Amino acid sequence: MYRSHNCGELRASNINEEVTLAGWVQKSRDKGFIVWVDLRDRYGITQLVFDEERTSKQLIEQAQKLGREFVIQVKGTVIERASKNPNIATGDIEILVSELNILNQAILPPFTIEDKTDGGEDLRMKYRYLDIRRNPVKNSLIFRHKVTQEVRNYLSNEGFIEVETPYLIKSTPEGARDFVVPSRMNQGEFYALPQSPQTFKQLLMVGGMDKYFQIVKCFRDEDLRADRQPEFTQIDCEMAFIEQEDILNAFEGLTRHLLKEVKGVEVEKFPRLLYDDAMRLYGNDKPDIRFGMEFGELNDVAQHKDFNVFNNAELVVGIAVPGGNAYTRKEIDKLIDWVKRPQIGALGMVYCRCNDDGTFKSSVDKFYDQDDLAKWAEVTGAKRGDLICVFSGDTHKVRAQLSALRMELAERLGLRKPDEFAPLWVLDFPLLEWDEETERYHAMHHPFTSPKPGQLELLKTDPGAVKANAYDLVLNGNEIGGGSIRIHDKETQSLMFDYLGFTEEEAKHNLDS
C-alpha cells in the first residue's frame, strides 16, 4: 500500500508505530548531517527526519536531492519531536525515515504553494492543479462538498426528492441570453443550455412530484461581473400545494441548518423586509444589515428653501456616517471625488458635520440654519460626532449612488465583519419592470411568477404597480436565493404573456408545456 496514514493524522499516541506516508514535499532543511522534510497531502503536514546517526548515509544523500513538490513515499517510525510545533496538528511528532521512494520529481513551481502565495491570478489559473494544493483553494472545495452533503441530507429528510433534468433543451424566455449548441442531425437548428430547469420542474409538479430539488449547473450568456459568470451551480427546488409562508419556512430552515452545521453559527429567525422598504432604507434590494446607516429621506425638511439643487430634485436623501465628523476637509473632498467617478455617477455631495457641542456645520450653510440641519440629523439618525452625507436627483439613480457610498464607508469603517451573518428575506417585488430600450415590460423574475392575491386586475390598468408573489433571501448584502409562487391557471398566464409581448407561437409553446 502507498500509505498507512495521511499527513494530518498522526499524534503522540502513535509514537513507536511503523507507518507509511505519501505526499508532496512542502519544503526541506538540510544541515548536512540531518535533513528535515515537511511532507504534505490534503489532510495536513508531517515532518520527516533523516538523521545520519540513525539512518544510512545513502538515505540522507537521497533526501538532500528532494525539491519542492517532489512526490514521495516514505516508511519509518513515529518518534517524539524535540522542537514541537503548536501550529500544526502533527506538531508533537515526526517520522524517522527508514525508506524513501521518489514517485515523481518536479521542477521548481512557478509560484509558492503556500496560503499566501506570490503567484498572480492568471498564473494560478494556468497552473490550476498547483493552486488546488494550496489551503485556501483546497478548503473551498471541501467546504463546498460539506454544503452539498448537508443540503442533500436536510432536503431528503424534509421529503424532497432529487431529480436530474436535461441539459439540452428548447430555448425559453428568461433573464439572460442562452448559450446554444448546434444540432448535427438537424442542420440550422440549435439546443439551448438551461439558464435554470424552470420548465422541467413545473412539469414535475404537474406530474405529482410535489417536492423536488437538484444541485444543478446553469448557463447564462451575460456580461461578467464579480458575482456573475457564464456557468454556475444552484440549489434548485420546487414545491406544490403550498403558500409563500411554507416556502420561506422551508428554506429558512435549510439556511439555518447550513450555517450551524458548516460554519458553526446559530442565527435567529430571519427578519423580513418589503422590496419598497429595502429601496427606501438601503437603496437596493439586497441590503447588508450587519450595520446601520439607513437612508433618511429629506424632501420635507430640505426642500422649499432657496437651494434649487434640492428644490428641483425628485428625491433628497442622506445617511449618517458614524464618527464621520472626524474627517478632514481633504478626506471629505476625496469622498466627493469618489462618488463622482463614472462607476457611481453622482454630480456631487452635500455634507453636514454634527459637532460634539450639538451645533452643525454644513456645506450649504448659506441656505440652511441650525434648526433646519437639526431636522436633517433627526431624520437620518445622526448623533454628535457623525457626518451627514446627502444626495439629490432622480430617485432611482440617487438611491443607487447613496447605496454604493454606504457600502464603501462601511468597508472603510470596518462595519462589514466577515464572521457575522445577517440574513433576511426581501418580499413583494414588482411583478414587471419597464425597459426603456425595448419600450415594454419585462418580468422582474420570470414570466411564470404569480401576482399578489387581489392585484390581477391592475395588470390591465397599472402593470408597473403590480406586486409579485416573489421573495429573495439575502445574506450580508448578497442575494443567495430567491423564488416565487408560480401562476397555476391558463387565463392568468395568457394575460401575463400578453403584457410581456410574447408572440402567439411563444405563448402557445409555454402554455402547452
Residue pairs with C-beta under 8 A, 6 or more apart in sequence:
1 20
2 20
2 22
2 73
3 20
3 21
3 22
3 73
4 19
4 20
4 21
5 14
5 19
5 20
5 21
6 21
6 41
6 42
6 43
6 44
7 21
7 23
7 39
7 40
7 41
7 43
7 44
7 45
7 46
7 90
8 41
8 43
8 44
8 45
8 46
8 89
8 90
9 43
9 44
9 90
10 17
10 19
10 46
10 78
10 90
10 93
10 95
11 89
11 90
11 92
11 93
12 80
12 92
12 93
14 78
14 93
15 78
15 79
15 80
15 93
16 77
16 78
16 79
17 77
17 78
18 75
18 76
18 77
19 75
19 76
19 77
19 78
19 95
20 73
20 74
20 75
21 39
21 41
21 46
21 48
21 73
21 74
21 95
22 41
22 71
22 72
22 73
22 74
22 103
23 39
23 40
23 41
23 71
23 72
24 39
24 40
24 41
24 69
24 70
24 71
24 72
24 113
24 133
25 37
25 38
25 39
25 40
25 66
25 67
25 68
25 69
25 70
25 71
25 72
26 38
26 39
26 40
26 45
26 68
26 113
27 37
27 38
27 68
28 35
28 36
28 37
28 38
28 63
28 66
29 35
29 36
29 37
30 63
30 64
33 51
33 52
33 53
33 60
34 49
34 50
34 51
34 52
34 60
35 49
35 50
35 60
35 63
35 64
36 47
36 48
36 49
36 50
36 94
37 47
37 48
37 49
37 50
37 63
37 66
38 45
38 46
38 47
38 48
39 45
39 46
39 47
39 48
39 72
39 74
39 95
40 113
40 133
42 138
44 88
44 89
44 90
45 88
45 90
46 90
46 93
46 94
46 95
47 81
47 85
47 90
47 93
47 94
47 95
48 63
48 74
48 76
48 94
48 95
48 97
49 79
49 94
49 95
49 96
49 97
50 59
50 60
50 63
50 97
50 100
51 60
51 96
52 60
54 96
55 96
55 97
55 98
59 97
59 98
59 99
59 100
62 100
62 102
63 97
63 100
66 72
66 102
67 105
67 106
67 108
68 106
68 108
68 109
68 113
69 106
69 109
69 113
69 130
69 133
70 102
70 104
70 105
70 106
71 102
71 103
71 104
71 106
72 100
72 101
72 102
72 103
73 100
73 101
73 103
74 95
74 97
74 99
74 100
74 101
75 97
75 98
75 99
76 95
76 96
76 97
76 98
76 99
77 95
77 96
77 98
78 93
78 94
78 95
79 93
79 94
79 95
79 96
80 92
80 93
81 91
81 92
81 93
81 94
84 91
84 92
85 91
109 127
109 130
110 119
110 123
110 126
110 127
110 130
111 117
111 118
111 119
111 123
111 124
111 127
111 130
112 118
112 119
113 130
113 133
113 134
114 134
115 134
115 135
115 136
117 124
117 134
119 127
119 131
124 130
124 131
125 131
131 137
132 138
132 141
143 262
146 261
146 262
147 258
147 262
148 215
150 257
150 258
150 261
150 262
151 213
151 215
151 235
151 254
151 258
152 162
152 215
154 253
154 254
154 257
154 258
155 162
155 211
155 213
155 237
155 254
156 162
158 211
158 250
158 253
158 254
159 211
160 211
160 212
160 213
160 237
161 209
161 211
161 212
161 213
162 212
162 213
162 214
162 215
163 204
163 209
163 212
163 213
163 214
164 214
164 216
165 194
165 197
165 200
165 201
165 214
165 216
166 194
166 200
167 193
167 194
167 217
168 181
168 191
168 192
168 193
169 191
169 192
169 193
169 194
169 199
169 200
170 191
170 192
170 509
171 178
171 180
171 190
171 192
172 192
172 195
172 198
172 199
172 510
173 446
173 447
173 500
173 502
173 506
173 510
174 195
174 196
174 198
174 446
175 195
175 220
175 445
175 446
176 195
176 220
176 221
176 222
177 220
177 221
177 222
178 192
178 193
178 195
178 219
178 221
179 192
179 193
179 219
179 220
179 221
179 230
180 190
180 191
180 192
180 193
181 190
181 191
181 192
181 193
182 189
182 190
182 191
183 189
183 190
183 191
193 219
194 216
194 218
194 219
195 218
195 219
195 220
196 216
196 218
196 234
196 236
197 214
197 216
197 236
198 446
198 448
199 510
199 513
201 212
201 214
201 236
201 238
202 238
202 448
202 486
202 513
203 513
204 212
204 238
205 212
205 238
205 239
205 240
205 486
210 239
210 240
210 241
211 238
211 239
211 240
212 237
212 238
212 239
213 235
213 236
213 237
213 238
214 235
214 236
214 237
215 233
215 234
215 235
215 236
216 233
216 234
216 236
217 231
217 232
217 233
218 231
218 232
218 233
218 234
218 236
219 230
219 231
220 228
220 230
220 231
220 232
221 230
222 228
222 230
224 230
227 478
235 481
237 251
237 483
239 246
239 247
239 250
243 485
244 427
244 469
244 471
244 485
247 471
247 483
247 485
248 272
248 425
248 471
251 473
251 481
252 269
252 270
252 423
252 425
252 473
255 270
255 423
255 473
255 475
255 480
255 481
256 266
256 267
259 265
259 266
259 267
259 421
260 266
263 421
265 421
267 421
267 423
270 423
270 424
270 425
270 473
271 289
271 424
271 425
272 424
272 425
272 426
272 427
273 281
273 287
273 424
273 425
273 426
273 427
274 426
274 427
274 428
275 285
275 426
275 427
275 428
275 429
275 430
275 467
276 428
278 284
278 285
278 286
278 287
278 426
279 285
279 399
280 295
280 297
281 287
281 294
281 295
282 288
282 289
282 294
282 295
282 403
282 406
283 295
283 398
283 399
283 400
283 401
283 402
283 403
283 406
284 399
284 400
284 403
285 426
285 429
285 472
285 479
286 426
286 472
286 474
286 477
286 478
286 479
287 424
287 426
287 474
287 477
288 407
288 410
288 416
288 422
288 476
288 477
289 422
289 424
290 415
290 416
290 417
290 420
290 422
290 476
291 410
291 415
291 416
292 322
292 381
293 319
293 320
293 321
293 322
293 406
293 409
293 410
293 415
294 319
294 381
295 317
295 318
295 319
295 380
295 399
295 402
295 406
296 317
296 318
296 319
296 320
296 376
296 379
296 380
296 381
297 315
297 316
297 317
297 379
298 310
298 316
298 317
298 318
298 376
298 379
298 380
298 390
299 315
299 316
301 372
301 375
301 376
301 379
302 310
302 316
302 368
302 372
302 376
302 390
303 310
303 311
303 313
303 316
304 311
305 311
305 367
305 368
305 372
306 367
307 364
307 367
307 368
309 350
309 392
310 316
310 392
313 392
313 393
313 398
314 393
314 394
314 395
314 398
315 392
315 393
315 394
315 395
315 398
315 399
316 390
316 391
316 392
317 390
317 391
317 392
317 398
317 399
317 402
318 350
318 376
318 379
318 380
318 388
318 389
318 390
318 391
318 402
319 380
319 388
319 389
319 402
319 405
319 406
319 409
320 354
320 377
320 380
320 381
320 382
320 383
320 386
320 387
320 388
321 386
321 387
321 388
321 389
321 409
321 413
322 383
322 385
322 386
322 413
322 415
323 385
323 386
323 387
323 413
324 353
324 385
324 386
324 387
324 389
324 409
325 353
325 354
325 355
325 356
325 384
325 385
325 386
325 387
326 385
327 335
327 387
332 351
332 387
335 349
335 389
335 405
336 348
336 349
338 344
338 405
338 408
339 346
339 348
339 349
339 391
339 401
339 404
339 405
340 346
340 347
340 348
343 404
344 401
344 404
344 405
345 397
345 401
346 391
346 398
346 401
346 405
347 393
349 389
349 390
349 391
349 405
350 362
350 363
350 364
350 389
350 390
350 391
350 392
351 362
351 363
351 387
351 388
351 389
351 390
352 360
352 361
352 362
352 363
352 373
352 376
352 377
352 382
352 387
352 388
352 390
353 360
353 361
353 362
353 387
353 388
354 360
354 377
354 382
354 383
354 384
354 385
354 386
354 387
354 388
355 361
355 384
355 385
356 384
356 385
357 384
358 384
359 370
360 370
360 373
360 374
360 376
360 377
362 368
362 373
362 388
368 376
376 382
376 388
376 390
377 383
377 386
377 388
380 388
382 388
389 402
389 405
391 398
391 401
391 402
391 405
392 398
407 416
407 477
410 416
416 476
416 477
420 476
421 475
421 476
422 475
422 476
423 473
423 474
423 475
424 473
424 474
425 471
425 472
425 473
425 474
426 471
426 472
426 474
427 470
427 471
428 452
428 467
428 468
428 470
429 444
429 445
429 467
429 468
429 470
429 471
429 472
430 444
430 464
430 465
430 466
430 467
430 468
431 443
431 444
431 449
431 451
431 455
431 459
431 463
431 466
431 467
431 468
431 470
432 441
432 442
432 443
432 444
432 463
432 464
432 466
432 499
432 500
433 441
433 442
433 443
433 444
433 464
434 440
434 441
434 442
434 464
435 441
435 442
438 501
440 500
440 501
441 463
441 464
441 499
441 500
441 501
442 500
443 449
443 496
443 500
444 468
444 470
445 468
445 470
445 482
445 484
446 484
447 496
447 497
447 500
447 502
447 510
448 484
448 486
448 487
448 493
448 496
449 468
449 469
449 470
449 484
449 485
449 486
449 487
450 468
450 469
450 484
450 485
450 486
450 487
450 488
450 492
451 458
451 459
451 466
451 467
451 468
451 469
451 492
452 466
452 467
452 468
452 469
453 469
455 465
455 466
455 467
456 492
456 495
458 465
458 466
459 466
459 495
459 496
459 499
463 499
468 484
469 484
469 485
470 482
470 483
470 484
470 485
471 482
471 483
471 484
472 479
472 481
472 482
473 479
473 480
473 481
473 482
474 480
487 493
487 496
490 511
493 510
493 511
494 507
494 511
497 506
497 507
497 510
497 511
498 507
502 510
